[in-house]
Amino acid sequence: MESLTNHWNGIFQKTDEEKLGWYETDFSQTLKFIDLIPDWQKAKIFVAGVGTSGLIEKLLKSTAELYLNDLSSAALEKAKSKVADKERLVHWLCQDIAQPLPSDVRELDIWFDRAVLHFLTDDNCVEQYFKNVHAVIKVGGYAFFAEFSKAGAKRCAGLDLRQYDTADLEKRLASFELVRSEEYTYINPYGAPRPYTYALFKRVK
Ligand SMILES: C[S@@+](CC[C@H](N)C(=O)[O-])C[C@H]1O[C@@H](n2cnc3c(N)ncnc32)[C@H](O)[C@@H]1O
């Protein structure tokens, strides 16, 4: 069977960015949540699976320091073109987010995940993912998620996925308190509605 890494590399090598089913140019829904975080412009932000998201360019307009991870080296190669002269603010990681993160990635301010967690379908992988969240984000930090909701699609990018509501996320985030959540329907480049759960949590212990 094709490895997950090859699967994602193949997608990023073969598909123009604007044709990806999660491509967006309007980041206002995400930024509405990020703007709830005081001083996020100076934060250390970990991005679980950055893909080729144009959000990088928006975040790099500030002095935030970004830890950009993805399983796919092909995605990261493309993402590099979006960093331009802000390379000094970026740390690159290329690993499965369901594996432990390097021990020097610690005490960060914000965990950011749009459309990555929902691809983890194995219980052990989900468990390790949330161990990573707890290992990396300091007390007082935040975790943001945008995942397919219970009303959402059951597959994406040729893969099965798990759907999330706010309560599912809360159960996994015992040391965090919910700041805000809402359902949001993203319309993909083919005009298809893709309902998401958006949620922001603050680490309190
Ligand atoms: C649907 S895309 C979303 C990309 C980006 N977050 C965005 O909003 O445009 C999912 C991304 O997660 C990455 N990914 C999938 N499974 C992963 C895993 N287990 N570990 C790290 N990255 C993963 C893929 O390579 C892809 O870049």
PDBQT file of the ligand as one rigid body, heavy atoms in Angstrom, charges set to zero:
ROOT
HETATM    1  C1  LIG A 301      -6.174  19.319   3.928  1.00  0.00    +0.000 C 
HETATM    2  S1  LIG A 301      -4.514  19.808   3.962  1.00  0.00    +0.000 S 
HETATM    3  C2  LIG A 301      -4.577  21.305   4.906  1.00  0.00    +0.000 C 
HETATM    4  C3  LIG A 301      -3.343  22.146   4.733  1.00  0.00    +0.000 C 
HETATM    5  C4  LIG A 301      -3.368  23.491   5.479  1.00  0.00    +0.000 C 
HETATM    6  N1  LIG A 301      -3.535  23.293   6.906  1.00  0.00    +0.000 N 
HETATM    7  C5  LIG A 301      -4.454  24.379   4.941  1.00  0.00    +0.000 C 
HETATM    8  O1  LIG A 301      -5.383  24.726   5.667  1.00  0.00    +0.000 OA
HETATM    9  O2  LIG A 301      -4.355  24.773   3.766  1.00  0.00    +0.000 OA
HETATM   10  C6  LIG A 301      -3.828  18.636   5.115  1.00  0.00    +0.000 C 
HETATM   11  C7  LIG A 301      -2.336  18.806   5.324  1.00  0.00    +0.000 C 
HETATM   12  O3  LIG A 301      -1.913  17.977   6.382  1.00  0.00    +0.000 OA
HETATM   13  C8  LIG A 301      -0.764  17.238   6.017  1.00  0.00    +0.000 C 
HETATM   14  N2  LIG A 301      -0.833  15.983   6.765  1.00  0.00    +0.000 N 
HETATM   15  C9  LIG A 301      -1.707  14.966   6.610  1.00  0.00    +0.000 A 
HETATM   16  N3  LIG A 301      -1.489  14.016   7.521  1.00  0.00    +0.000 NA
HETATM   17  C10 LIG A 301      -0.441  14.446   8.282  1.00  0.00    +0.000 A 
HETATM   18  C11 LIG A 301       0.250  13.903   9.395  1.00  0.00    +0.000 A 
HETATM   19  N4  LIG A 301      -0.087  12.718   9.913  1.00  0.00    +0.000 N 
HETATM   20  N5  LIG A 301       1.273  14.617   9.926  1.00  0.00    +0.000 NA
HETATM   21  C12 LIG A 301       1.604  15.841   9.411  1.00  0.00    +0.000 A 
HETATM   22  N6  LIG A 301       0.989  16.393   8.363  1.00  0.00    +0.000 NA
HETATM   23  C13 LIG A 301      -0.028  15.713   7.796  1.00  0.00    +0.000 A 
HETATM   24  C14 LIG A 301      -0.884  17.082   4.500  1.00  0.00    +0.000 C 
HETATM   25  O4  LIG A 301       0.350  16.839   3.887  1.00  0.00    +0.000 OA
HETATM   26  C15 LIG A 301      -1.508  18.416   4.106  1.00  0.00    +0.000 C 
HETATM   27  O5  LIG A 301      -0.521  19.393   3.879  1.00  0.00    +0.000 OA
ENDROOT
TORSDOF 0
